[in-house]
Structure formats: structure tokens, C-alpha cells
Amino acid sequence: MSATPVETVYAYHQRSKHQLQRYAAGPDGLDWDSQPNPFRQFQGTQKIPLTVHTEHPDRGFAQLGQPNPSPAPLNLDNLGRLLELSLGLSAWKTYGSGEDRWSLRCNPSSGNLHPTEAYLITPALESLPAGVYHYHSYAHELELRCGFASSPMPATGVAIALSSIHWREAWKYGERAFRYCQHDVGHALGALSYAAAVLGWHIAFDDTWADADIASLLGLERAEDFADAEREVPDLLLWINPQPAQAFSVPSPAALLSAADKGSWSGQANRLSETVDTWVAIELVHAAAIKPATPAIEYVPDTWSQALPCSSTARATDLIYQRRSMQACDPRIALPVDAFFRIMDALLPRLEATPWSAWPYPPRLHLLLFIHRVKGLMPGLYALGRHSTGIQQMQTTFDNPKFTWKKPDNCPEHLPLYQYLVGDASNAARLFSCHQDIAANGAFSVGMLVEFDAALEQGAWQYRRLFWEAGLLGQVLYLEAEAAGMQGTGIGCYFDDEVHQLLGIDGMALQSLYHFTVGKGLVDKRLQTLPPYAHLER
Ligand SMILES: Cc1cc2nc3c(=O)[nH]c(=O)nc-3n(C[C@H](O)[C@H](O)[C@H](O)COP(=O)(O)O)c2cc1C
């Protein structure tokens, strides 16, 4: 008897766990000749160059949560800004004589491999015919994949859709790569949310769409256009409303699909690698976690008292561009407790706050915190609940007699933050995060615990959304860390079940899904930084 989709997801999740005795199955060494090109492009398409801006709206990061009285108008220039600030290049790095050279983007990516691709679906705007466009981040340009004969949507908003190329991550990480592709989707969604907030635009994840319909809209099923190239799989579709004070009437999937069906398609996807290996476990979990069309989600969110203020005076765009993953951190530097409480507060799913306004689901992730150096908090293990019964759930699931649950004396009342073990947690954090020093030497590190069984009861396709929510949390941590004068790093490499053993978690009710660390990053002086689009002659 063949496995059900949910059984396939459980099986994948188990086999893709790293364990102290063995890592999840991966390639035997890296085949550098087949390293995938991180830039997809479609040959034979009409290109629409986007302006590379040197100046951006002067919005403070601390002000992003407040409504913007003068949102940027919807036009090609501002759509370019949105993409530039979210998925565009943020810098080039070079090493030594300059032969070693790689680009970084505003969105982070596991191994800097960037499996996420983005598409713009737009009505006719000045200098931009209605259609479906692929965003080519290297050239910062739009590539017209499908020209619509007539606009299927009002000229008051646009959609952005994301897709993934699993091979880009599987080349390096093998079976676990499916997880990393999903995390990257979450980070990309977060990056788009922050960029939209800079422009004063509202962004909403429309999770009613079936994956097959997103694929048809983006032309991902057009075998002839990918004849010699690695395929993309559909992820999600977002609506962007540049006038949040006015309702935006969203066209139906049928209207958009009909426009794409009747539209004029062009373009041939470039090949990314000389050879591609198939990872059967990824093919299976991908097939099992495909999403059907579903009704809109309705849930009553928790109400949280007013958000703790962010003391940063930095411009949001400066933080977006300077965001970097630290590779090493300074163990002498501690984070003040007020800055720590603010970071925790920004992780609470307030519907009015960036990026949570874009996320349509009730929160399923809570935080296990390894506190190392927060001035005003005892080092040890802490937990942050992200809904009203999150802490209770952790208390009943963690089976460890040493744990005593106590709210720190100085903790703001509304913050569901509890300490349950006092002591130096740095060795444990390092060990659990695949022996990485960055998990031990910073101010704090995080294990994200997800309500696994409960989510999968809703369907196997919910699996991917758990990683997306984790990626969103990661994006908040990255930018909030920068705002606090620190840096962050996403940690996809961790020993899943060792974390569960520490906590006394038996079964799959709660599972560790992503790690993260925040600290004062050490600058690698051997590297040089170059501007992101110096290679373009415009
Ligand atoms: C899902 C995910 C997992 C990651 N895992 C690790 C990790 O285990 N160790 C590490 O040093 N960096 C990790 N990173 C950081 C990436 O290597 C980094 O984002 C990438 O090199 C691009 O650099 P940037 O973030 O400075 O733009 C991870 C990033 C993401 C998004």
C-alpha cells in the first residue's frame, strides 16, 4: 500500500533530520563544475530595465509599524524599488585579488544558493504592459513572459508570486535541501513585506490558490520553455495594495488564468548546471506537499497590548542593505535587556505589524531561547510563546524535572517570556547547532518549535508553511538585530532530536524547525565589499 501524503511528509521529516551520529543524506563532496547558476533568466523575452536607486524613501525602521500617510504611487519605478529592496542584490564580496567574487542579496539564503524566483503579475501601467514578468535580480530587470491581451485586474494593485528551484539547494545539501528552499521562501516573503512597508504599501499572502494554478499563471508547466533547463515549482502568491486605506478588489484565479491562457508567451529558461542529480526524497515530499485550492482562512488573532518601541533611529533601507549573516561573533558584547525585549515583542504576530500583516495563519511557532549575554537577564534556557496557550503547551510537552517556569522580574507583562533553567547554555547551543560557534558566542540563540502534529492535521501541504513562518521569524530577527546594533544568522544545520531530548519532547507535537543566532558580528577584514549594481552600465 502506498503512503498517504501526510505519511510521506512525516517520513521525509524524520529522514532529513541531522543527528549527532549522522547527517541527513547529502552529496559525496561538492561537484564544483555543476554548481547551479544563482541567476535564472529567460532568453528571448522583452526586457524592461529597472532603475537602480541611490536614494529611497526616508522611513525610519522604528516607524514601519505605523500607517504611512503618503504611500508611494503604483508605477514601474516603485515596483522596481520594491524588488530592489527585497530580492535585489545588496553587495558584492571579493576575496584576495578579486577572482573570488560573489553577490549578496537583500534576502538571505541558505548557503547563499538562492533557490527562490519571483514573478510580477501586473495590470497595464505606464511603460509596463499588462502581463506576467520574471524578475532577473542580476540585471535588475523584468522579463516579459506573458503579455496579457487585456488587463484582468484593476490598475490599483499587483501580484507577486514566488517559485523555487530545489536543485540549487540540493546540489550542496542533498535531502535536507527541501527544508532550506522553504525557509528561503519565508525569508523572501519577509523581505517583500519590509520593502512594501518602506513604500507604505500593504502586502497580503493569498493562500486560497492551488499550486497547480500558480504554476499555470507563471508558465512553470510550459515544458517547451524549460526544455533544457531545471524546472521551478510554485510556492505562493501575494497581493500588493499600494493604497492600504482603500480596498483593493482582487481578481479571481479564473480571470487571471484565462488571461494567461490567452496571453502571448515568450522566453526560454537558462540552464543552471551542467548535470543535475535527482534526490528522490525531495521529489516525494514535494509531490506530497502540493497544495489544492482552499477557502480563505479565518481566525481570531490574539490581541497584544501596544508594541514595545524600537529605539533605533536608522533608516529602514539602510538596515535592509546592511543586513548580513555574521560568520563569527564577538563573545565580549552583550545585548541590553530592553533591546532584547523589543526583539521578542517584534516576533509576536500582531496583525498590524510588519511582516505579520502579510501572514494569514494563526501562529504555529514558539521559541526556545538560549540566553548567553543579555544584560539584565540570567543566562539559561527561556521560552517565548507566540499565542495565548503557547507557553502552556510547552510546559505540558517538555518533560524535564529540572525545569522551573518563572517569568523574569523585569519582563513586560504582555510578553509571554519564561525562564525554565538557569545556567550557561552556550555549550548546548553550540552542540545542537551542528557545533557552530556562532550559536554560542552571541547574545542569544534560538530554536523555533513548531506545532507539528496540529499543523499536519490540516493537510500535508501545511508542512511547507511551517518553514515559511520560521523564515518570516528569521527575517524579523535579522532586521531587528541590525536595528539593535547587532547581527543575526539563520541556522539550518542543527541536530533536531538532540534538541527534543534536552527538552524532554516525546512524539511529534512540537518539533524544532529552524535555529537562529543574534550577536555582535566580527568583520572579516580579508573581504572587500563592492556596490550591488556596479556591473550594470546604465
Ligand atoms: C534557511 C537558512 C539557513 C542558514 N543556515 C546557516 C548555517 O547553518 N550556518 C551559517 O553560518 N549560516 C547559515 N545561513 C546564512 C547564509 O549562509 C547566508 O544567508 C548567505 O550566505 C547569504 O549571506 P547574507 O545573509 O549575509 O546575505 C542560513 C541562512 C538561511 C536563510
The ligand as a Gaussian input file, in Angstrom:
#p B3LYP/6-31G(d) Opt

LIG

0 1
 C       17.479000      28.987000       5.884000
 C       18.882000      29.454000       6.160000
 C       19.773000      28.610000       6.806000
 C       21.081000      29.051000       7.068000
 N       21.926000      28.226000       7.767000
 C       23.174000      28.660000       8.100000
 C       24.012000      27.872000       8.941000
 O       23.654000      26.763000       9.399000
 N       25.237000      28.383000       9.250000
 C       25.670000      29.603000       8.786000
 O       26.794000      30.028000       9.094000
 N       24.861000      30.382000       8.001000
 C       23.634000      29.940000       7.666000
 N       22.795000      30.744000       6.921000
 C       23.253000      32.059000       6.432000
 C       23.550000      32.014000       4.918000
 O       24.750000      31.339000       4.698000
 C       23.560000      33.443000       4.364000
 O       22.250000      33.948000       4.369000
 C       24.113000      33.505000       2.952000
 O       25.464000      33.161000       2.910000
 C       23.937000      34.901000       2.351000
 O       24.592000      35.850000       3.147000
 P       23.813000      37.100000       3.764000
 O       22.751000      36.551000       4.685000
 O       24.876000      37.873000       4.507000
 O       23.197000      37.856000       2.638000
 C       21.491000      30.336000       6.657000
 C       20.583000      31.183000       6.025000
 C       19.297000      30.758000       5.786000
 C       18.322000      31.697000       5.132000

